[in-house]
Amino acid sequence: MSQSQSVAQALASLPEEERIILTMHFMKSMSAQEIATMLGVPERSVSALIISGKGRISLILGLK
């Protein structure tokens, strides 16, 4: 399995909200503030989900 396939599988295993926010942040290069504005949620909630999502991806991929 390629690295991009592994990342895609790890991303797919995340809860929907986390997956959406990480996709917007990393694939669309959107800031936490931009995502928060678009989704109508507090910026610190988006930032927290980015941090937790990155941690989960790292664990799933065995990087932590």
Secondary structure, DSSP 8 states (H G I E B T S, - for coil): --HHHHHHHHHHTS-HHHHHHHIIIIIS---HHHHHHHHTS-HHHHHHHHHHHHHHHHHHTT--
